């Protein structure tokens, strides 16, 4: 059971309704259980909407697939079931194997960075920083890192808040992970 309040669109005050409309401009998919949870506080929802703004900024230069791979790596490494399954679904539904994706050098760099950011933010090797510096300008590194921070914040809300899994995501669990 969720630890945080959840709301429905019918229960939303006007400021929250406008936040939902803004979210739907970025992504027309149905509002998720996670978003219904964050909507209980419009200011929190507005802050978390910035994930979409950052995604819109990075997608043109790394690609939608790389955004999904980066987000999945962060969420999977963070053991956030709600978020990792959302990105598994995007990857699987587009024909990818999220457990063994065939990736470009840049996509692999983002996957590795996403996992390192979660696993060992103080222990990222200098050689890895050098790879990032050769791949991305300082401004793009900042934007990617800000996006990763937003992804981790979303993971935190979903995990600590005990946000329930959207039923449609259960089918995307790794084989052997039914619970």
C-alpha positions as CSV (number, residue, x, y, z in Angstrom):
1,X,0.0,0.0,0.0
2,X,1.2,3.5,-0.8
3,X,2.8,5.5,2.0
4,X,1.9,8.8,0.3
5,X,-1.5,10.2,-0.6
6,X,-2.9,9.6,-4.1
7,X,-5.4,11.7,-5.9
8,X,-7.6,11.3,-9.0
9,X,-8.1,13.9,-11.7
10,X,-11.6,14.6,-10.4
11,X,-10.2,15.5,-7.0
12,X,-7.6,18.0,-8.3
13,X,-7.7,21.7,-7.4
14,X,-7.4,24.1,-10.4
15,X,-3.6,24.5,-10.1
16,X,-3.1,20.8,-10.2
17,X,-5.4,20.5,-13.2
18,X,-3.2,23.0,-15.1
19,X,-0.1,20.9,-14.1
20,X,-1.7,17.8,-15.6
21,X,-2.4,19.7,-18.8
22,X,1.2,20.8,-18.9
23,X,2.3,17.2,-18.4
24,X,0.0,16.0,-21.2
25,X,1.6,18.5,-23.5
26,X,4.9,16.6,-23.0
27,X,3.4,13.1,-22.9
28,X,-0.2,12.2,-23.9
29,X,-0.1,8.8,-22.1
30,X,-2.4,8.3,-19.2
31,X,-1.4,9.7,-15.8
32,X,0.4,7.0,-13.8
33,X,0.1,5.9,-10.2
34,X,3.3,7.7,-9.5
35,X,2.0,10.9,-11.0
36,X,-1.3,10.6,-9.2
37,X,0.8,10.4,-6.0
38,X,2.9,13.5,-6.7
39,X,-0.2,15.4,-7.8
40,X,-1.4,15.4,-4.2
41,X,1.0,18.4,-3.9
42,X,0.9,20.7,-7.0
43,X,4.3,22.3,-6.2
44,X,5.9,18.9,-6.0
45,X,4.3,17.8,-9.2
46,X,5.5,21.0,-10.9
47,X,9.1,20.3,-9.7
48,X,8.9,16.7,-11.0
49,X,7.5,17.9,-14.4
50,X,11.0,19.3,-15.0
51,X,12.0,15.8,-15.8
52,X,10.0,16.1,-19.0
53,X,11.5,19.5,-19.8
54,X,15.0,18.1,-19.5
55,X,14.0,15.0,-21.5
56,X,12.8,17.3,-24.3
57,X,16.1,19.1,-24.2
58,X,18.4,16.1,-24.3
59,X,16.4,13.9,-26.7
60,X,17.3,15.8,-29.9
61,X,21.0,15.3,-29.4
62,X,21.1,11.8,-27.8
63,X,17.9,10.3,-29.2
64,X,14.7,9.0,-27.5
65,X,16.2,5.5,-27.3
66,X,19.3,6.8,-25.5
67,X,17.0,8.7,-23.1
68,X,15.2,5.5,-22.3
69,X,18.4,3.5,-21.9
70,X,19.9,6.1,-19.6
71,X,16.7,6.3,-17.6
72,X,16.4,2.6,-17.4
73,X,20.0,2.2,-16.3
74,X,19.5,4.7,-13.5
75,X,16.2,3.3,-12.3
76,X,17.3,-0.4,-12.6
77,X,20.6,0.3,-10.7
78,X,18.5,2.2,-8.1
79,X,16.2,-0.8,-7.8
80,X,13.1,1.3,-8.5
81,X,10.6,-1.2,-9.8
82,X,8.0,1.4,-10.9
83,X,10.4,3.5,-12.9
84,X,12.6,0.7,-14.3
85,X,9.6,-1.2,-15.5
86,X,8.2,1.9,-17.2
87,X,11.4,2.2,-19.2
88,X,11.6,-1.6,-19.8
89,X,8.2,-1.3,-21.4
90,X,9.3,1.6,-23.7
91,X,12.4,-0.4,-24.7
92,X,10.6,-3.8,-25.2
93,X,7.6,-2.2,-27.0
94,X,10.1,-0.6,-29.4
95,X,11.7,-3.9,-30.2
96,X,14.7,-3.7,-27.8
97,X,16.0,-6.2,-25.3
98,X,16.7,-4.1,-22.2
99,X,18.8,-6.9,-20.7
100,X,21.1,-7.2,-23.7
101,X,20.6,-4.1,-25.9
102,X,22.7,-3.6,-29.0
103,X,23.9,-0.1,-28.4
104,X,26.1,2.6,-29.8
105,X,29.3,3.8,-28.1
106,X,27.4,6.9,-26.8
107,X,24.4,4.8,-25.6
108,X,26.8,2.5,-23.7
109,X,28.6,5.5,-22.2
110,X,25.2,6.8,-20.9
111,X,24.2,3.4,-19.6
112,X,27.5,3.1,-17.7
113,X,27.3,6.6,-16.4
114,X,23.7,6.1,-15.2
115,X,24.7,3.1,-13.3
116,X,27.8,4.7,-11.8
117,X,25.9,7.8,-10.7
118,X,23.7,5.6,-8.6
119,X,26.2,3.0,-7.5
120,X,29.2,5.1,-6.7
121,X,28.8,8.9,-7.3
122,X,32.0,9.5,-5.3
123,X,33.9,6.8,-7.1
124,X,33.5,7.6,-10.7
125,X,37.0,7.1,-12.2
126,X,38.9,10.0,-13.8
127,X,39.2,7.9,-17.0
128,X,35.4,7.7,-17.2
129,X,35.2,11.5,-16.7
130,X,37.6,11.9,-19.6
131,X,35.3,9.7,-21.8
132,X,32.4,11.9,-20.9
133,X,34.4,15.1,-21.6
134,X,35.3,13.8,-25.0
135,X,31.7,12.9,-25.8
136,X,29.7,15.8,-24.5
137,X,30.3,19.6,-24.1
138,X,30.2,21.0,-20.5
139,X,26.7,22.3,-21.0
140,X,25.4,19.0,-22.3
141,X,27.2,17.1,-19.4
142,X,25.4,19.5,-17.0
143,X,22.0,18.9,-18.6
144,X,22.5,15.1,-18.6
145,X,23.5,15.1,-15.0
146,X,20.5,17.3,-14.1
147,X,18.3,14.9,-15.9
148,X,19.9,12.0,-14.0
149,X,19.3,13.8,-10.7
150,X,15.6,14.3,-11.7
151,X,15.4,10.6,-12.5
152,X,16.9,9.6,-9.1
153,X,14.4,12.0,-7.4
154,X,11.5,10.3,-9.2
155,X,13.0,6.9,-8.2
156,X,13.1,8.1,-4.6
157,X,9.4,9.2,-4.5
158,X,8.3,5.9,-6.1
159,X,10.4,3.7,-3.8
160,X,10.2,5.4,-0.5
161,X,6.6,6.5,-1.1
162,X,5.7,2.8,-1.8
163,X,3.9,3.9,-5.0
164,X,2.0,0.9,-6.4
165,X,3.0,-0.6,-9.7
166,X,0.7,0.3,-12.5
167,X,-0.9,-3.1,-13.5
168,X,0.1,-2.8,-17.1
169,X,3.8,-2.7,-16.1
170,X,3.8,-6.1,-14.3
171,X,4.1,-7.9,-17.6
172,X,7.5,-6.3,-18.2
173,X,9.3,-7.8,-15.2
174,X,12.4,-9.7,-16.0
175,X,11.7,-13.5,-16.4
176,X,11.8,-15.0,-12.9
177,X,10.9,-11.7,-11.1
178,X,7.2,-12.1,-10.4
179,X,7.2,-10.1,-7.2
